[in-house]
Amino acid sequence: VQLQASGGGLVQAGGSLRLSCAASGRTFSSYVMGWFRQAPGKEREFVGAISWSGGDTYYADSVKGRFTISREHAKNTLYLQMNSLKPEDTAVYYCAASFRYGARSSADFVSWGQGTQVTVSS
């Protein structure tokens, strides 16, 4: 599956932003879909993921309660709704696809989008 993330930008602390990830190629519903982020000088970190059906999600503690992942099969699109943004959320955000529900490691994700920059100003 090929992935392309979009929707990043500059937002003030406390604001909201919604990222999208368009999928093409192999059947979108075959994959668990996730989001990762990488801040300058830091390791890529897991943000959250959603099950094949979209009925179940799991998140990193750092974003739980503020970020929501959803997917729309009719549009082959994954979303990341980010609310109550903080400066520490500033990073390049990547969408990724996995065959394994519960995966949190980058190694478990087989396809990656190109990343979209999110900058949160204080």
Backbone torsions as a table, in degrees:
resi	resn	phi	psi	omega
1	VAL	NA	139.6	176.7
2	GLN	-101.8	138.4	-174.7
3	LEU	-125.4	143.6	176.6
4	GLN	-140.7	115.0	-179.5
5	ALA	-89.4	149.5	177.9
6	SER	-155.0	171.0	174.3
7	GLY	104.5	-3.0	178.9
8	GLY	-68.4	169.1	179.3
9	GLY	170.1	-166.5	179.7
10	LEU	-103.8	130.0	-179.6
11	VAL	-142.1	150.8	178.0
12	GLN	-79.5	154.5	176.9
13	ALA	-55.8	137.8	-176.7
14	GLY	91.3	-11.4	-178.6
15	GLY	-84.9	-175.7	-177.0
16	SER	-128.6	157.4	177.6
17	LEU	-154.7	145.4	175.8
18	ARG	-120.7	122.7	175.8
19	LEU	-94.8	149.2	175.8
20	SER	-124.5	154.7	176.9
21	CYS	-139.5	110.3	-179.6
22	ALA	-88.9	132.3	-178.5
23	ALA	-112.3	142.9	175.9
24	SER	-141.0	161.7	-179.9
25	GLY	98.7	-131.3	-176.9
26	ARG	-59.8	154.2	-172.0
27	THR	-50.2	120.5	-178.2
28	PHE	-57.2	-40.4	-175.4
29	SER	-71.5	-6.1	177.9
30	SER	-77.1	-11.7	-170.6
31	TYR	-115.7	142.1	158.4
32	VAL	-73.5	134.4	-177.0
33	MET	-114.3	139.0	-177.4
34	GLY	-136.2	168.2	173.9
35	TRP	-123.8	139.0	173.5
36	PHE	-126.9	166.3	174.2
37	ARG	-145.5	154.1	179.0
38	GLN	-139.6	116.5	176.5
39	ALA	-89.3	157.9	-179.2
40	PRO	-56.4	129.8	177.7
41	GLY	76.3	6.7	-178.1
42	LYS	-121.1	163.3	176.2
43	GLU	-72.8	153.6	173.4
44	ARG	-66.3	134.5	-177.4
45	GLU	-126.0	148.3	179.4
46	PHE	-70.6	137.2	177.2
47	VAL	-106.4	-51.3	-179.2
48	GLY	178.1	171.1	-179.6
49	ALA	-152.5	164.9	-177.4
50	ILE	-134.7	145.5	-176.7
51	SER	-70.2	170.6	-179.1
52	TRP	-54.5	-43.3	-176.6
53	SER	-80.9	-21.3	-175.0
54	GLY	93.1	0.5	-175.9
55	GLY	-82.9	-14.9	-177.9
56	ASP	-133.0	142.4	178.3
57	THR	-136.8	158.7	173.3
58	TYR	-147.9	149.3	-169.6
59	TYR	-135.6	159.0	167.0
60	ALA	-70.3	148.1	-179.0
61	ASP	-59.0	-31.5	-175.6
62	SER	-66.8	-19.6	-177.4
63	VAL	-119.6	-6.5	-176.4
64	LYS	-58.4	131.6	-179.2
65	GLY	89.0	-13.9	178.7
66	ARG	-113.5	-33.2	-177.6
67	PHE	-108.9	145.1	177.8
68	THR	-134.4	129.1	177.3
69	ILE	-102.3	138.4	175.6
70	SER	-144.4	167.7	177.9
71	ARG	-144.4	148.9	-179.5
72	GLU	-126.3	104.9	-173.7
73	HIS	-66.7	-34.4	-179.6
74	ALA	-61.8	-26.4	-179.4
75	LYS	-109.0	3.2	-176.9
76	ASN	49.0	47.3	-174.0
77	THR	-131.9	139.3	175.0
78	LEU	-107.8	145.0	180.0
79	TYR	-126.8	153.5	169.8
80	LEU	-133.9	107.3	176.1
81	GLN	-89.5	121.0	-177.4
82	MET	-116.1	118.5	178.9
83	ASN	-117.2	163.8	178.6
84	SER	49.0	49.4	-175.9
85	LEU	-66.1	146.5	-179.6
86	LYS	-121.4	156.3	177.1
87	PRO	-55.1	-32.3	-179.7
88	GLU	-72.5	-5.4	173.1
89	ASP	-83.1	-6.8	179.2
90	THR	-60.7	124.2	-176.8
91	ALA	-177.5	170.1	165.1
92	VAL	-87.9	128.3	-177.4
93	TYR	-103.4	134.1	-178.2
94	TYR	-121.7	139.8	169.0
95	CYS	-97.9	153.3	-175.1
96	ALA	-153.2	158.3	-177.4
97	ALA	-121.3	140.0	-179.9
98	SER	-136.7	160.1	173.6
99	PHE	-96.4	-3.2	-171.5
100	ARG	-119.4	118.1	174.1
101	TYR	-71.8	135.5	-177.3
102	GLY	99.5	-8.8	-179.0
103	ALA	-64.4	138.9	176.6
104	ARG	-130.9	-12.2	-179.3
105	SER	-91.0	142.9	177.2
106	SER	-55.3	-33.9	-176.9
107	ALA	-63.9	-20.9	-178.6
108	ASP	-87.4	-3.7	-178.6
109	PHE	-106.5	130.0	-168.0
110	VAL	-100.1	-19.3	178.8
111	SER	-135.1	145.5	-175.1
112	TRP	-134.6	144.0	169.8
113	GLY	-83.1	177.8	-173.1
114	GLN	-84.8	-11.8	179.2
115	GLY	95.7	146.7	176.2
116	THR	-138.0	136.5	-173.2
117	GLN	-82.5	131.1	172.2
118	VAL	-119.9	125.2	179.1
119	THR	-124.0	124.5	-179.3
120	VAL	-112.8	118.1	-178.6
121	SER	-92.5	148.1	-177.8
122	SER	-90.4	NA	NA
